[in-house]
Amino acid sequence: QQVLQLSAAAVEAAKQMSDCTRITATALPALPAAQLRVRATTLDDAASALHTTAQLTALTTSDPRSQTALLVTSDALVNTAGELVSETRTHDDAHCRDLILQLEKQKQELEKAVQGIRNTCQDEASVESPARKEQRLKFVASVSNTQDKLKLAERLLDQPSHGDALTEQQTKDVQ
């Protein structure tokens, strides 16, 4: 639930960034306008990817694969937003200077939401599911049992041998 809200906030900030960029692009010469529109479209694509990922992983945020998908798409969105801001800075135009201020503010909102997603993933990673806990306990018990059998085998090997084979019980204990 929280991931969906945070991703929606990030997507909304990205949408505002691309909308402002497209509006400003109408007042620019053809080449800078086209470059900014391409960046805005790329930002829309990254926002769409995060939105889809959040929807698909919302119920499984404790799964490391879901967390990875969320973090990768979140980081891609932040990077794409940064590229839009950088591209806008390359154009020396009064419209672009105003746009930069708007984009930087919206990018901060986007980064805040993405940081929330990161924190949520980190919190989820620190909470162990009951199934995972049971699996871990079984593993620990298995390792402990194996160590006990190894110690028994070592003791049997350390005992002086008089040419006698291991008894049936000793063989079972080591297995």
N, C-alpha and C positions, 0 to 999 in steps of 0.2 A: 504494500500500500504506500509506504513512504517513498519507495523507489519510483513508483508511478507519479507521485506528486512532484518529486524533485526533478524527474525527467521532463514532466510537463512544463515546469518552470524554466528549465534550460531550453527546451524547444521553443517556448514562447519568446524568450529573450533572443534566440537566434532568428526567429521569424521577424521580430521587430527590427533586428539589425539588417536583415535582407530587404525588408520593406522600405526602410529609410534609405538604404543604398539605391534601390531601384528608383525611388522618387527623386533622389539627388541626381542620379545618372541621366535623367531626362533633360537636365539643365547643362550637361557637359558636352564637349565635343565628342564625335563618334568613337574614336579609339579609347579614350579613358572610360567612356560610358560602357562600351562593350566589355572592357576588362573588369569593371566593377560588377556588371551584371553576371559575368561568368563566376566571379567570386561569390556573389550572392546566391547563385544557383547551387554552387558547390556547398555552401553553408546550409541551404535548404536540404540537400541530399544527406548531409551529415546529421542534421536534426531529425530527419525522417528515419535514418538508421538507428539513432538513439531511441526514438519513440517506439519503433518496432521491437528493438532489443528489450526495452523495459517491459513492454507488454508480454513478450514471450518468456521473460525470466522472472516476472514479478512474484510468482509463487515458489520459485526455487532459488531465492537469493542466497541461501546458505550453501548452495552447490558451488564449488570453486569454478566450474566451467561457466556458470551463469555470472558469477562475479567478474571473471575475466572478460566475458563478452560485454558486460556493462561498462567496465573500466576502459576497455579498448574503444568502444564507441563514444564514451564520454570524452576521453582524451582527444579523439579525432575531431569531435565537435569543437572543443576548446582551441585546438590547433588551427582548424579551418576558420574560426572566428578571428584568431590572431592574424591569419593570412589576409583576411578581408581588411582588417585595420591597417596592416602593413601596406597593402596595395593602395589603400585610400591615401596614406601618407605620401606616396610617391607622386601624387598629382598636386601641383601647385595651383590651387584654385580656391577662391573664397568659399564656394559651395562645399568643397571637400574639407576645408578646415572646420566648418560647422558640423559636417557629417562625422568627422573624427571624434569630436566631443560626444556626440550622441552614441557612436559606436563603442567608445571606451566605457561609457556608463552602462550600456546594455551588456557589454562583454563582462563587466564586473558582476552583474546579476547572473549571467550564465555561469561564470566561474564559481560563484557562491553555490548555485544549485548543484554543479558537478562535484564540488567539494563535499556537499551533503551526500551525494551518491557514493563517493569514495568512503566517507565515514560510515555509511550504512553497510557497505560491503565489508569494511574492516570489523565492524561490530558483529555482523553475521558470522564472519570467519572465526571470531573468538567464542561463539556459542556453539557447543557441540550437540549435535542431534542425538536423540536416544539410540537410534540404530548405529550411528557412528561410534558412540560410546561403547555399546555392546560389542561391536566389532573390535575396538581397541582393547577391551578387557579380555576378549577371547584370545587375541594375539598375545597379550602379556602373559596370560595363563599358559598358552602353548609354549612360549619361550621359556617360562619358568620350568615347565614340565620337561622340556628338552634339556635344560641345564642340569636338572636333577638326574636325568638318565645318563648324561655325559659324566657327571661326577661318579655315579655308580660304576660305570664302565671303567673309569680311571682307577677306582679302588680295586676292582676285580683284576685289572691288568697289573696293578702294583703288588698284588698278593703273590707270594711265592707259589709257583706251580710245580706240582709233583707229577706232571704228565697227565693230570686228570682233565677231562673236558668239563666245560661248564655244566652245572646241573640244569635241569629243565626249568626250574624256578628262576635261576639266575638269568637264563636266556630270555625268559618272559619279562623280567624286570628291566632289562636293558632295552627291550624293544619298545 
